């Protein structure tokens, strides 16, 4: 597939021209603009008369507007209504109401303030990133300011690495969403009036730019937000595997020894990472010639096993004459400027540095060229990118970030102070890096364009289109393991599906028990990486004794066995704007008991896990919501829903449960990487619901290219009902689903190796496989202890339509 450079954003955005809207006076010295989008989403912008202020661009990808029906001050579209009331508005959507009101009564400075009140809400969630519990707390002010905070504190509502000014308001009557589109230093102060909840928003610049999302369910709110700001990119399959990282692997020899260590100890992994010390004096897109004299050979050796390498590329550029990146940036005025027009300078890892002005498309286009193989010697198609310090971090500046008076210049000459777009600096760099990793694949040696993989520490609304994100520099403490769950759930419900926390903790040295428990939780992180600080002891998985190595290996192997299910969840997030992990209230929105449960997580809607978060604990207590039974994911043991259950959790094992009514595709064979699994057969795990039915799906493609957008994929839908398991092409009636062409196909010989049933009432007398009009009997094995049934080698391909049906049942 060949595409022009300007087509790259269309891969994610697919935006079209505007077709409607209303503009008029709003009183209070404001002009109002009301727009309506599909799905009942409405937007209100208030601009101060006579003022030209910075407005956020490049975040909203959906430009297609619906016709607004106007009657007096009431605007209607898609079942939603927005009524203007002076310098405010009342919104009514399917999931509830939102009352919005500007609270600042003067225009003397650039700051803005307003409140959003949710009269039927019982909880507020969202506005990451903070190291706090998931439910937003009354009396707390949550700062939205991207900052490099050294050893960030838990339960602190100050800003850390990323921000998304988007929240869910959830209650028994439904869920609505509110999006405050502002990239300046902002805050949301939470209060609880007599009815519902209120958030007081304040920002140090920008205009009033607000979105009202009608719901009515939590999943709908997330899909609507993803529809507006872009769905998550479909990342290459390898990025869903396990990543091994350290600041720093010292040399090529050290790196290759770690790679070999995984094979020696039979532990799968997909990516090894190199931090800043791999460079020549911390000049990015270079290599230390002494320690990494032949990086291409090193990468190729690792890639021969189906694995990848990631190197770091921070935003600060070393001010060193002769360094080609600095020389070109200086000659072309590509750096952020001071108010006097000089290059902005500060101190970071390389010493004296400057920062590229990614607000300029011209600068982004040039930065993208640095990823070309001829511009980055030693790089190969198996090398990918990590962007750290992109808040941006400036060591010798207030709050360890860029001067708020620094100047950014757009290509049309418009100048913005850094204070206005601060929270988008990292967003713009990841946008440019994504473009670069994509464009390097437009020609030889690539036969097709390949999907980029980028990890970013900083983020903003829309970052999900370009990068995975992690929670930054955590610590090897039980409390940080514990807090990672609500942090990742908050980021996920705010539209960042590809998230993770450093397994083991970045700072300090984890005790073996903590490390083992963290790997057990990491199995269920969307992004699964072990990482450690330069001054910590080495902590490769095999360095903590045989028993602990066995436990860590088991956790990583389980991750790979779940890979077909996980990859399918990633595709669903890309297709429909869903999440990969989610809090319980997403799947059980009407159950009041789940509203504050944020230490249990759901992978998809149906695999539930809860970590052990203290030393010496050998059991976990979980709440089992819903009406369907739950089953031990690994044994099939059944548990009744509707209350708490305490399960054994010895150090060697952490229980995970699968929800009745769902089908989980797995790959049981242990391989060294995701690429080694590519042709392995699939096992289907059928967890039967209370009504005797189950559903699920499986997505497969070539794992790395964009050809799925032309229809080169297999997506099967499985249903079990009335004693028959059916495989058919996946079909969805979701109004949020992206549409792909069907000009190509994906051929696969992958078969179904076995089908395992949990929760059958009795053993069937016979199983019959029907394929293409031909029926044959299938052999069965029954486990009378757990009432599990296994059908081995049914002789069907995953790409085919087929049926496995049962006849009769034995009395047991």
N, C-alpha and C positions, 0 to 999 in steps of 0.2 A: 504494500500500500504506500503510495507516494502522496504527500500532502505539502502544500506550500507552508512557509513559516507562519504566515498569519492565520493559518487554520488551526494552530495548536490550541488556542483557547476555545475554539468551537468543539474540541474533543470533550471539554468539560462543561462549557456554558450553553452552547446551542441557543443563543439568544436571537430574538427577532425584533422587528421594529415596533415602536409604540403605536397604539391605535386609539387611545382614549384618555380621559382625565378632565379635571376641572381646576381652574385657577381663579382666585378672587380675593377681595379684602376679608380679613378675619377680625379686625378691630385690634386695639392695643398696639397699633403701629406695626402690624404684621400683614403679610400677604400669605394666603393659604394655598396649598396645592394638594388636591385629593386625587389619588389614583387607586384603581381596583385591579387586582390580578385574579387569575383563576383560583378556584377552591375557596372563594370568599375572603381572601387576604386583601387588606386595605392598608393604604399608606397615606400618612398626613405629614406634609412638610410645612413649616412656618418659617418665613424669611423676614427679617427685620427691614422695614421700609428704608430705602436709601443706603443700605449697607451691602457691600459685596464681601462675603465671608467664605472661608474654605468649606467645601462640601465633599464628603467621602465619595470617591469613585472606585470602580473596579471590583466592588464587593457584590453588588446586586447584578445577577447574571440574567434574570428573567425580565426582559424588556417588553414582552407582549402584554398589553393592557386590555382589560375588559371594559365594556361600555358602562359608565356610571349613570345610574338613574337618579336624578336630582328632583326632590320636592321640597322647596323651601331650603332649610338648612340640613336636610336629611339626604344622605347619599346611600344608595343601595346597590349591591352587586353580589351575585352568587350566594344569596341567602343571608348575607351580612349587612348590617346597617351602621353608618357612622354619622352622627349628628354633631355639627359644629356648634359650640357654645362659647362665644367670645374667643378667648385665647385657649380654648380647650375643646374637648370632644368627648362624646359618649359612644362607645362601640358595643354592638350586640352581635355576637356570633353564636354558632351552634353550641359551643361549649361554655358560654357564659358572657359576662359583660366586662368591659374595661372602661374606667373613667379617667380621662387624661386632662391635666390642667397645668398650664404654665404658671409657675409660682414666682418668677422674678419679674418685678414690675418696672425695671429700668433697663436701658440699653447703653449704659455708660461704659461698659467694658465688653469683652468677648465672651464672658462666661454665660452659661445658660442653666436654668433649673426648671424642673417640672415634676409632677407626681403622676404615677399610674396606680389606680386603685382597682382592686379585683374583688367586688362585693360578695361573690359566692365562693371564693377560694378558701380552702382549708390549709393549704401549704403552698409555698413558693420554692422553686428549684431553679438552678442554673447559674448564670453569670460567673463562670469559671475565669481565672484559675485561682483557687485558694485552698490551703491545706486545712480544710474544715469539714464538718459533716455535711451531708447532702442537702438537708432541709435548711433553708435560709432562716435565720433566727431574728426574732423581734428585738429591736434596740441595737442591732449591729449595722455598721456602715461598711459595705464591701467595696474596696477600692479596685478600680479597673485601670491598672497602670502596669505596663510590661517592664519589669525590673529584674536585674540580676541580683538576687538576694542570697548572700552567702549563708549557707546552713539555715535555710528558712525555718521559721518557727511553726509548729503545729498550732491549730486553733487560733490563728492570726488572720484577720480579714484584710490585711494589707495586700497590695498587689505583688504578684510574683511574675513569672515569665510570660504568661499569655493572658489574653482577655477576650471574652465574647459577651457583649452587652445584650444578652438575650435570656429571657426567663420564661418558665412555665408557671401558670397559676392553676392549681389542680384542686378540685373539690368533688363532692358526691354528684353534683349536677353536670360535671364535665370539666374539660381543660381548655384554656386559652393560652396564647403566647403573646409576649410583647418584646419587640426588638427596637432598641434605642441605638440607631446607627450613628455612632460618633467615635472617632479614633483618638480624641484628646484624653488627657488625664481625667478620669471620670470616677464617680462613685454612685452606689445605690444603697440608700439608707432604708432599712426595713422597719415598718411599724405595723401595729395591728389595731385598727379602729374597731368599733363595735361589731361591724359586719365585714368579714373578709380581711384582706391584707393590702398594704400600701407600700410602694417603693418610691422614694424620693430620689430622682436622678439629678445629678449635677455634672457638668463638663466644663472644662476651662477654654473651650473654643467650639467652633462649628455652628451649625444650624440645628433647629429642632427637626429631626428626621426620624419618624416613628412608623413602625409596622404593627398591625393588629392581626393576629392569627387566630382563626375561629375555632380550631379543633374539629370535633368535640373530644377526641381521645388524645392521650399523650403521644401516641404514635402519629396521629394526624398532625399535631402541632409540629413535631419534628420533621415530618415529611413536607409540611408547608414551608418551614424555615429552610430546608434543603432545596426546595423548589425555587426559593427566592435567592439564596446565596450560593447555590451550586451543590450538587451531590458529590460525595467522596469519589475521588479517582479510583479506578480499579487497579490496584497495585499488582505487581508481578507476584506469582505464587511463592517464590523463594522468600519474600519479605515476611511471610506469615510463619516461617520456621523460627528456629531458635538462633539468636545472635550472640556472639561472644565478643566482648569489648573490654578494653582497659586503657587507662591513660598511664602508660603507653606500652604497647609491645615494642621492644627495644630495637629490633632488627629483622631483616628477612629471615635469619636463622631462627630467631625466637618465634616469629609468626608461624613459620612452617612447622616448628616443633609443637606448637599449640594445636595446629590443624591435625597433625599426626596423632596427638594425644587423644583427640576425640575418636579417631578410628581405633586406636589401641584399646580404648576402654568401651568401645561399642556404644558410643553416645552420638545420636544424630545432631547435626547442626547445619546451618545454611550460610552464615555470613560471619566473617571475622573483620573487626574494625580497627582502624589506625587513627589515633588522636594526633594532637598538634606536633608531637615530637618527631613524626615521620618526615616532616618538611625540612627544607634547607633554611634554617633560621626563622622558622614560622612564617615563611613566605608561601602562601597557598598556591596550589597548582605546581608545586615543586616537590623534590624528594631529597632527603639527606643522602648525599652521594656515598658517604662512608658506611652508614648502617643499612641503606636500601639502594645498593648500587645497580641492581637489576630488577626493578619493580615489575616490569612486564613479565619476566620469567616467573617471579614469585606468584603473581596473580594467575598466570596460566597453570601453574602447578596446582593451586587451590581449585581453579575452575575445572580442571580435569576430573575432579570428583563431583562436579555439579554444584560447586559452591561459589560464593561471591566475596568481594572485598569492598569495604566502605572506607573512604578517607574523609577527613574533615575539611571544611572550607568556611571559616568564620568571616564575618563581614568587614572586619578591620583589615586594612591593607598597609603593610609595612612601608614606611617612607624611606626607601633605600634606592638610591640611584643605581641603574642597571637592572633592577627588578622589573621585568617587562610589564607586569600588571600596573605597578605604580607609575612607570614612565608613560604608558599610554593614557592612564587616567589623568595624570597631570597635564599632558599635552592637549587633551581634549576637554578639560574642565568637567570631568566626570564625578568629582567629589562634591559632597555636601559642603556648603560655604558658610562662612561667618557673616554677620550683618555687614561687615565692611567689604565683602566679596572675596576674601582670601579662603584658601582651603581650610576647612575645619580640621583641627588636629587634636588628638588626645592620646592617652596612654592605654595600651592593652597588651596582650601576650607578646607581640613582637617588639614592644617598646613604642616609640613614637609612630603613630598611625593616623590614617585618614579613612573616611567611610564613603563608599560609593553611594551616589544619589539614585537609588532605585525608583524614586518617584518619577523619574524620567524614563519614558519608553526607550529612548535612544540608548541610555545607559544599560537598561535591562537587555536590550538586543545585543549590545557589545559584551556584557557579562556572560550571556548565553554562549558566545563563541569560545569562551575560555575552556569549555568542557569538550571541545572538539579534540580528537586524538592528536592532531598536529599541533594544537595549542597547549595540550597537557601531556608532555612526553612521559611515557611510562604507563599511561592509562590504557585501558582496554575495554571492550564491551561488557566485561564482568566487574567493572569498578563503578561504585555508586557513591552517593553524597550525603554527608551529615553537616548540617548548619547549626552551629552553637553560637552563643554570645550575641544573638541577633535581636536583643530587646530594643536598642543595641546597648551593649555593655561598654562603658568607658571608665576606666579605673580612677582617673583623677578628676572626675566631674561630680557635681552634686547628685546624690542618689545613684551613683555609679551608672549614669546614663548620659546621653547626649545633651548638650546645652539646648534648652527649650527655645532659644532665640536663633539657633542655627537655621539656615535657609535651604529649602529644597525648591528646585525649579523644574516645572513641567515643560514638555517640548514646545508648547504654545506660548511659553514665556511667563505663565502664571507662577507666582512665587508663594510658597507657603512656609510659615514658621514650623519648626520641628514640633512645637507644642500641639499643633493642629493634627498632625498625622503620626504622632509618636507610636501609637499602638499598631500601626500598619507597616512599620519599617521592616520587620521580619517577614510579614506577609509578602511584601514586594520582592524581597530577595528570594523567597521560595518560588514565587511566580517565575522569576528570571531563571533560577536553577532548573526548574521543571522544563522550561522552554529549551534550555541548553542540553539537558539529558535527552530530550526528545529529538532535537534537531541533529545531534551527533549520529543518530541512527537513520538519517534520510538516505544515506548512500552506503557504499562498501565499507566494511565487510558485511553489512546487514542486508538480509534478504527482505525483511519487513521492518517497519518502525517498531521500536520496543518501548514498553511502558517504563517511565522513570521510577526510581525509588529515592526518596529524600526523607530524612528525619530532621525536624526543626524543633528548637526549644521554644522559640517565640511563636505566637499565633494570634490570629484575629478572625473575625467572621469571614468565611470564604477560604481559610487556609486548608480546609478539608479537600479542596480541589487539587492540591499540590503535594501535600506532605503528611507523613505520620508525625506524631507529637509525643513527647514523654514528659514526665512530671519534674524533670530537672534533677538538681543535685540533692537527693535525699540522703538519709543516713542509715547506717546499719544498726537500726534500733527496732524493737518490736512495735513501738508506737508508729513508726513510719510504715512498716508493713501493714499495720491496721488501717492507717489513714489513707493508704493508697486506694482502697476500694471506694470510699465515697468520692475521692478526688476523680478517679477514672469514670465513675458513674455520672458525676456532674459534667465532666467534659463530654461524655458520650451523649447525654440527653440534650446538650447544647450544640450538637451537630458535628462532633469530632469523633468519628467511629474508630479511627486507627490510633489508639492511645496505649501507653504502657508506663510502667515505673521501673526504674533500675532494680533488677532482682539482686538481692543481697545488700542493697544500699550503697550509694556512691562513696560517702565518707565513712571512715572508721572500718574496723574489722569485725565481721559478723561471727558470732559463735556458730559452730556447726549446726546446732538445732535450728537457729534462726534461718540460716541459709537454706536448709532442707525445706523448712516450712514456706520460705519465700518462693522456692522453685515450684512447690505444690500449687501455690496460688498463681504463679506466672504461667502455668499451663493454660489458664483461662484469660490471661491478658490478651487483648488483640495484638499488641506489640510486645514481644517476648525477648528481652535482652538482659544479659548479665553485664554489669559495668562496675568499675572500681576506680578510685582515686589513685594518683601517682604514688602517694605515700602509704598506701595500704599494702598488706601482704598479698601475695599471689593467691587467687581463689578459683582457679580452674576446677571444674566439678569433681575431679578425681583426687584432690589434695586433702580430703578430710576423712580418710579412712574408708575401708571397703563397704561397710554398712551404709554410710552416708552417700557414698558414690552410687550404690545400688538404688537408694531412694531418689536421688537426683535423676539418675538415668530413667527410672520408672516415670517420673513426672514429664521429662522431655519426650520419652517414647509415647506417652499418652497424648501429648500434644500432636505428634505426627500421626498417630492413629486417628485422631479427630480431624485431620486436615481436610478431607473432602467436605465435611460439615462446615468447618470454619471458612473455607474458600467460598462455599455456597452462601454463607452469611455475608461475606464481603461483597459478593456479586449482588445480593439483594440490597445491601446498603447503597451500592453504586446505581442499581436499577431504579430503586423506589425511594431513596433517601431515608432508609431505616438505620438503625444502629446495629452494632455487632454484639456488644454487651449492653445490658439495660438493668435498671432497678426493678424491683418486683411490682411497683405500682404501674409500670408500663403494661405489663401483661395482666394485672389484676386491678384495674383502676377503681373498681367499686368496693374493694376490701379495705376498710379503714385501718386494719391491723398492719398493713404493709407500708403505710405512708412514711414512717420513720425508720424502716428497715434499710440500712445502707451498708451492712457488712455481708449480706448475701447478694450475689450477683447472678444474673441470668446470661448465659451465652446463647444467643438467639432467644427464642421465647421458651426454651424447654430444657436446657441443661443448667442446673443450679449448683453453685459451690459457695462455701463459706470457709475462710481460712482459720487456722489456729493462730492466735495473735499474742500468745504468752508462753513463756518457757514452762515445761513440765506438764502441759495440758495434753490429755490423750483422748478427748472427746469433744464433739461440737454439737450444739443445740441449734436446730434450724426450724423455722416456721414453714409449714407446708401449705401454701395457699391453694385455692381453687377447689373443684369438685372431683377431679380425676386423681387416680392413685399416682404416687411417685415411686420410682424404682432406683435401686442402686445401679449406677451406670455400668459398673464392672461385673456385678454378680446377678443382677435381676431381682434381688430381694425387694419385696413390695412393702410400701408404707401408706397408711391411710391419710388422706388430706384433712385439713381443717384445724390443725393445732401444731404444737411444738413436738419435736422428736429429738432425742439425744442419741447420737451415733458414735460408735468407737472411731477414734482418729489416732491410732498409734503413729509414732514418728515415721514409720516406714510407709505410711499410706494416709491419704486424705480422701474421705468419701466425697462423691459427687452424685447427684441425683438427676434422673431424666423424667420428665413429666409425661404421664400417660396421655395418649392421643397424638404422639409425635413419632416421626421416623428419622433416624440418625444414620447417614451414610458414613462409613469408616473405611480405613485401610489397616488391616491388622499386622501385616508383615513389617518387621523392623528393618529400616534402611538408613543409609548414612545421611540422606538429604531429601528434600522434596522432589528433586529431579530424578532421584533413584526410585521414587515411588510411582513415577509418571504412568507406567504401564501396568502397575499392580492391580489385581482385582479388588472389587469393593464388597464390603459386608454391609448389609442393611439391618439395622437394629430397629425392630418394631415394638414400641412401648404402647401397649393397647390401653385405650381410655375406658372410662366406666361404661360407655355405650358400645364397647367392642370395636371401636374404629381408631384409626390413626392416619396422619398425613405428614408429608415431608417432601423435600425436593433435593436434587443433586445437580450441580453445575460443573461442567468441565470445558476447558478450552486448551489452547496451546501453552498457556501459563505465562506468556510474556508479551505478546504482540497486541496491536489494536485491531486485528482482523475479526475479533468478536463483534465489532461494530458493523461488519458486513455479514453477520450471521454465522461466522465460523465458531460455533460452540454447540455443545449438547446440554440441554436443560430439561431434565425429566421431573415429572410430578408423580409422586407415589401416594396412593390412597389404599387403605385397608378398611373394608366394610363388608358386612354380610359374609364373612368368611373368605374373602377374596382380596389378594394384593394385586393392584393394577399399576402398571408403568405406562405413562403417556407423556407426550410433550407438555412442558410447563405452559400454562396459560394463566394470565392474570387479568382481572377486571379493574385493577387499581388505576385510578385516574392519575396517579403520580408516576407511573412507570415510564421510563424512557423508551423510545422506539428505535429499533435497530434495523438496518437493511437486511436483506436475505440474498445477497449476491454470491456469498461463499458458504461453504459447509466445513464442518470439522469431522474428520473421520477418526474413529477410535476403535480399537479392538478390545478395550477394557471390558471385562466380564464381571458378573456378580458371583462372588465366590461362595457366599453363604448368606442365608437370611435367618436372623435370630429374633424370636418373639418373646417378649416379656408380657406376662399378665393374661395369657389365655386361661379361660376357666377350666378347660379340659384338653386332653390330648386328642387331636383329630385322628380318625382312622386312616386317612389317606390325604396326601398332598399331590396335586396335579399341576404341572407347568404347561401352559398353553402359549404357543408362539407361532404366528403365521398360520393359524388354523390347525396346527398339529399339537396334540396333547400327549404328554408322557408323565408317568408316575415319578415322584421325587422321594428320595430317602429322607427319613426324619430321625432325629435323636431327641429324646424327652428327658429333662432333668426334673425328677419328681420333687426334689427338695425346694427348688425355687420356682417350679412350674415354668420353665423356659423350654422353648422348642427351637431346634436348629435344623434347617434344611441346607444340606451341603451340595455344592456344585449343581445348581439348578439348570446350568447350561444356557444362560441368557446373557446378552450384551447389555451394557448400560444404555446404549444408544437406541435399543429396540423397544417397541411396545410389546408387552407380554402380561400374562396373568398367572398368578399362583393361587389356586383355590383349594379349599379343604372340603372333605366329604366326611360326614359323620363324626362323632366324638365318643371316645371311650369313657366309661364311668370310672372316675379315679377316687 
